[in-house]
Amino acid sequence: MKLLIVGSVAYDSVETAAGKVECALGGAATYAAVAASCYTKPCIVAVVGEDFQAGHLDLLRGRGIDLCGLQHKPGKTFHWAGRYLPDMIGRETLVTELNVFETFDPVLPPELIDADIIFLANIHPALQRRVLDQVKNPKLVICDTMNLWIDIARPDLEALLPRVDFLVLNDEEIRLLTGDYNILRGAKKVMAVTRRGVIVKRGEHGSTLVCREGMAIAPAYPVEELVDPTGAGDSFAGALIGYLATAPDHSLTELKRALMHGAAMASFTVEGFSLDAISKLSRADIEARVARLRALTVFE
């Protein structure tokens, strides 16, 4: 199945208790595409500036990622800088420079409008809707969002939800969106307005799937050396959709398996800065960690 990922490609400057990096390759679409490339050859639609390094293009192409939809514009690439608190949960944003991303218009090349699976990574919901206006008949649409869009673009987000199969968001965001502190009740409220359901990312507590066919809970894979949480949620989603792009169907059983693959991928991501820990992974690496995760959770 043809997998299309639309979102941001960025340079991140990150400081954690483990160290810091300056202008490292990042962005929601980048993490998702590299994760998905362990399973299939995703296509990416995003924008970068004149400062985007040839070596980073080579990295993405080397992972089999189709860059026909990567726009190159005059100016600088989106740049984000942040510092994580010692608990590696809270973080402080130091710099947000949208640069060429400020005027990003996700126009799809003709060869991408027939994509089977669409992942709308974290961008303004009006842009996510614009993507759906261009595609023909996708079999599966998964959409990510964040608290910013819930705060400033709620009408656009609410108009988008009936057009997506699954909304992906974290526990703080689902509480903000629904006004319900209880994750399960909030998830059921979101499920009622999407085509199939919702996936809640819960960090070290794993993830929760609630859909019309049932629900599932996947634990997080235990990590001893946490280096950088940046991109963990995006790589989780990338592995999930990458797995589903190669699955025989999108049933509840396969969705459960996809959650486990997402958990395994996210655990690799946090073990390094930027894409360091996932840029050379294979599906076999992920499968091995999924098997270990299952061994930790099966009681027979």
C-alpha positions as CSV (number, residue, x, y, z in Angstrom):
1,M,0.0,0.0,0.0
2,K,1.2,3.5,-0.8
3,L,1.8,5.5,2.4
4,L,1.7,9.3,2.4
5,I,3.1,11.3,5.3
6,V,2.4,15.1,5.5
7,G,4.0,17.3,8.2
8,S,7.1,19.2,9.2
9,V,10.8,18.6,8.5
10,A,12.8,20.7,10.9
11,Y,16.1,21.3,12.6
12,D,16.0,20.8,16.4
13,S,18.3,22.1,19.1
14,V,17.7,20.0,22.2
15,E,19.1,20.0,25.7
16,T,18.4,17.2,28.1
17,A,20.1,15.7,31.2
18,A,22.1,13.5,28.8
19,G,23.6,16.4,26.8
20,K,22.6,18.6,23.9
21,V,22.6,18.9,20.1
22,E,22.4,21.9,17.8
23,C,20.3,22.0,14.6
24,A,19.8,18.2,14.4
25,L,17.4,16.7,11.9
26,G,13.9,16.6,13.3
27,G,10.3,17.4,12.5
28,A,7.2,15.2,12.9
29,A,7.1,14.0,9.3
30,T,10.8,13.1,9.5
31,Y,10.5,11.0,12.6
32,A,7.3,9.3,11.2
33,A,8.8,8.6,7.8
34,V,12.1,7.2,9.1
35,A,10.1,4.9,11.5
36,A,7.7,3.8,8.7
37,S,10.7,3.1,6.4
38,C,11.4,0.0,8.5
39,Y,8.3,-1.5,6.9
40,T,7.6,0.2,3.5
41,K,8.7,3.1,1.3
42,P,6.7,6.1,2.5
43,C,6.2,9.3,0.5
44,I,6.6,12.6,2.3
45,V,5.1,16.0,1.7
46,A,6.8,18.8,3.6
47,V,8.9,22.0,3.1
48,V,12.6,22.8,3.7
49,G,14.7,25.9,3.2
50,E,18.0,26.6,1.4
51,D,19.9,25.6,4.5
52,F,18.7,22.0,4.4
53,Q,21.8,19.8,4.2
54,A,22.4,17.5,1.3
55,G,23.5,14.8,3.7
56,H,20.1,14.8,5.3
57,L,18.5,14.4,1.9
58,D,20.8,11.4,1.4
59,L,19.8,10.0,4.8
60,L,16.1,10.1,3.9
61,R,16.6,8.7,0.4
62,G,18.8,6.0,1.8
63,R,15.9,4.9,3.9
64,G,13.8,4.5,0.8
65,I,11.7,7.6,1.5
66,D,10.1,9.1,-1.6
67,L,10.9,12.9,-1.6
68,C,8.9,13.9,-4.7
69,G,6.6,15.9,-2.4
70,L,9.4,17.7,-0.5
71,Q,9.3,21.4,-1.4
72,H,12.4,23.5,-1.4
73,K,11.8,27.2,-0.8
74,P,14.0,30.3,-0.4
75,G,14.7,30.9,3.3
76,K,15.5,28.8,6.3
77,T,14.2,25.5,7.4
78,F,11.8,25.4,10.4
79,H,13.9,25.5,13.6
80,W,12.8,24.5,17.2
81,A,14.9,24.7,20.3
82,G,13.9,23.3,23.7
83,R,15.2,22.1,27.1
84,Y,13.8,19.1,28.9
85,L,13.3,19.1,32.7
86,P,15.3,16.5,34.6
87,D,12.2,14.2,34.7
88,M,12.4,14.1,30.9
89,I,8.6,14.8,30.8
90,G,8.2,18.5,31.1
91,R,10.1,20.7,28.6
92,E,10.6,24.4,28.0
93,T,10.5,25.8,24.4
94,L,13.3,28.2,23.9
95,V,13.0,29.1,20.2
96,T,10.3,28.5,17.5
97,E,11.3,29.8,14.1
98,L,8.8,28.7,11.5
99,N,10.7,30.2,8.6
100,V,9.6,28.5,5.3
101,F,7.1,26.3,7.3
102,E,5.1,29.5,8.0
103,T,3.7,29.5,4.5
104,F,3.7,25.8,3.9
105,D,1.0,24.7,1.4
106,P,0.8,20.9,1.1
107,V,0.2,20.6,-2.6
108,L,0.4,16.9,-3.5
109,P,2.2,15.8,-6.7
110,P,-0.1,13.9,-9.0
111,E,1.5,10.5,-8.2
112,L,0.5,10.9,-4.5
113,I,-3.2,11.6,-4.8
114,D,-4.0,7.9,-4.9
115,A,-2.2,7.0,-1.7
116,D,-3.8,4.2,0.3
117,I,-2.8,5.3,3.8
118,I,-2.5,8.9,4.9
119,F,-0.7,10.0,8.0
120,L,-1.4,13.7,8.8
121,A,1.4,14.6,11.2
122,N,1.2,17.5,13.5
123,I,0.3,20.6,11.4
124,H,-2.6,23.1,11.4
125,P,-5.9,21.1,11.0
126,A,-6.8,23.4,8.1
127,L,-3.7,22.1,6.2
128,Q,-4.6,18.6,7.2
129,R,-8.0,19.1,5.7
130,R,-6.4,20.5,2.5
131,V,-4.5,17.3,2.1
132,L,-7.7,15.2,2.3
133,D,-9.3,17.5,-0.3
134,Q,-6.7,16.3,-2.7
135,V,-6.5,12.6,-2.2
136,K,-8.8,10.2,-4.0
137,N,-10.0,7.3,-1.9
138,P,-7.6,6.4,1.0
139,K,-8.2,3.2,2.8
140,L,-7.0,4.6,6.1
141,V,-6.5,8.1,7.4
142,I,-4.7,8.7,10.8
143,C,-4.3,12.2,12.1
144,D,-2.1,13.7,14.8
145,T,-2.7,16.9,16.6
146,M,-1.5,19.0,19.6
147,N,-2.7,21.3,22.4
148,L,-1.9,24.4,20.3
149,W,-4.4,23.5,17.6
150,I,-7.0,22.5,20.2
151,D,-6.5,26.0,21.8
152,I,-6.4,28.2,18.7
153,A,-8.0,26.1,15.8
154,R,-10.6,24.0,17.5
155,P,-13.3,24.6,14.8
156,D,-10.9,23.5,12.1
157,L,-10.0,20.4,14.1
158,E,-13.6,19.5,14.9
159,A,-14.5,19.9,11.2
160,L,-11.6,17.5,10.3
161,L,-12.4,14.7,12.7
162,P,-15.3,13.1,10.8
163,R,-12.9,12.6,7.9
164,V,-10.3,10.7,9.7
165,D,-10.3,7.1,10.9
166,F,-8.1,7.6,14.0
167,L,-7.0,10.7,15.9
168,V,-3.7,10.4,17.7
169,L,-3.0,12.6,20.7
170,N,-1.5,12.4,24.1
171,D,-3.3,12.2,27.5
172,E,-3.0,15.9,28.2
173,E,-4.4,16.8,24.8
174,I,-7.4,14.4,25.0
175,R,-8.3,16.0,28.4
176,L,-8.1,19.5,26.8
177,L,-10.1,18.5,23.7
178,T,-12.9,16.7,25.6
179,G,-12.9,18.5,28.9
180,D,-12.9,15.1,30.6
181,Y,-10.2,14.1,33.0
182,N,-10.9,10.4,32.5
183,I,-9.0,9.1,29.5
184,L,-11.4,6.3,28.6
185,R,-14.5,8.6,28.8
186,G,-12.6,11.2,26.7
187,A,-11.5,8.6,24.2
188,K,-15.1,7.5,23.7
189,K,-16.2,11.1,23.1
190,V,-13.5,11.4,20.4
191,M,-14.4,8.0,18.9
192,A,-18.0,9.2,18.5
193,V,-16.9,11.9,16.0
194,T,-14.2,10.0,14.0
195,R,-14.7,7.2,11.6
196,R,-13.3,4.5,13.8
197,G,-11.6,5.7,17.0
198,V,-8.7,7.3,18.8
199,I,-5.2,6.4,19.9
200,V,-3.9,8.0,23.1
201,K,-0.1,8.2,23.6
202,R,0.7,8.0,27.3
203,G,4.5,8.2,27.3
204,E,6.1,5.8,29.8
205,H,2.6,4.4,30.5
206,G,2.2,3.1,26.9
207,S,-0.8,3.8,24.7
208,T,-4.5,3.2,24.6
209,L,-6.7,2.4,21.6
210,V,-10.4,2.9,21.7
211,C,-12.4,2.1,18.6
212,R,-15.8,0.8,17.6
213,E,-14.5,-2.7,17.4
214,G,-13.1,-2.7,20.9
215,M,-10.1,-1.4,22.8
216,A,-6.5,-2.3,23.6
217,I,-3.7,-1.2,25.8
218,A,-0.1,-1.5,24.9
219,P,2.7,-0.9,27.5
220,A,5.8,1.1,26.9
221,Y,9.0,-0.8,26.4
222,P,11.2,-0.3,29.5
223,V,14.2,1.9,28.7
224,E,17.1,2.3,31.1
225,E,19.1,5.1,29.4
226,L,16.7,7.8,28.3
227,V,18.6,10.3,26.2
228,D,16.0,12.5,24.3
229,P,12.2,12.1,24.2
230,T,11.9,14.4,21.1
231,G,10.1,12.6,18.3
232,A,9.1,9.6,20.3
233,G,5.4,10.2,19.6
234,D,6.0,10.8,15.9
235,S,8.1,7.7,15.6
236,F,5.4,5.7,17.5
237,A,2.9,6.8,14.9
238,G,5.3,6.2,12.0
239,A,5.9,2.6,13.1
240,L,2.2,2.1,13.6
241,I,1.2,3.2,10.2
242,G,4.2,1.5,8.6
243,Y,3.1,-1.8,10.1
244,L,-0.5,-1.2,9.0
245,A,0.7,-0.5,5.4
246,T,2.0,-4.1,5.3
247,A,-0.7,-5.8,7.4
248,P,-3.3,-8.0,5.7
249,D,-6.1,-5.8,7.1
250,H,-6.8,-3.1,9.6
251,S,-8.8,-5.2,12.0
252,L,-8.6,-4.8,15.8
253,T,-6.1,-7.6,16.0
254,E,-3.8,-5.9,13.5
255,L,-4.3,-2.5,15.3
256,K,-3.2,-4.2,18.5
257,R,0.0,-5.5,16.8
258,A,0.6,-2.0,15.4
259,L,0.5,-0.5,18.9
260,M,3.2,-2.9,20.0
261,H,5.4,-1.9,17.0
262,G,4.8,1.7,17.8
263,A,5.9,1.1,21.4
264,A,9.1,-0.7,20.3
265,M,10.0,2.1,17.9
266,A,9.5,4.8,20.4
267,S,11.7,3.0,22.8
268,F,14.5,3.1,20.3
269,T,14.0,6.7,19.5
270,V,14.5,8.0,23.1
271,E,17.8,6.1,23.4
272,G,19.5,8.8,21.2
273,F,19.4,12.4,20.1
274,S,17.5,13.2,16.8
275,L,17.4,10.1,14.5
276,D,20.6,8.6,15.8
277,A,19.0,5.6,17.3
278,I,16.5,4.8,14.5
279,S,18.2,5.8,11.3
280,K,19.7,2.4,10.7
281,L,17.0,0.2,12.2
282,S,15.4,-2.7,10.3
283,R,12.1,-4.3,10.7
284,A,13.8,-7.3,12.3
285,D,15.2,-5.0,15.0
286,I,11.7,-3.9,15.8
287,E,10.2,-7.4,15.7
288,A,12.8,-8.5,18.2
289,R,11.9,-5.8,20.6
290,V,8.2,-6.5,20.1
291,A,8.8,-10.1,20.9
292,R,10.5,-9.1,24.2
293,L,7.7,-6.7,25.0
294,R,5.2,-9.5,24.5
295,A,7.2,-11.8,26.7
296,L,6.9,-9.3,29.4
297,T,3.1,-8.9,29.2
298,V,1.8,-12.4,28.4
299,F,0.6,-14.5,31.3
300,E,-0.2,-18.0,30.2
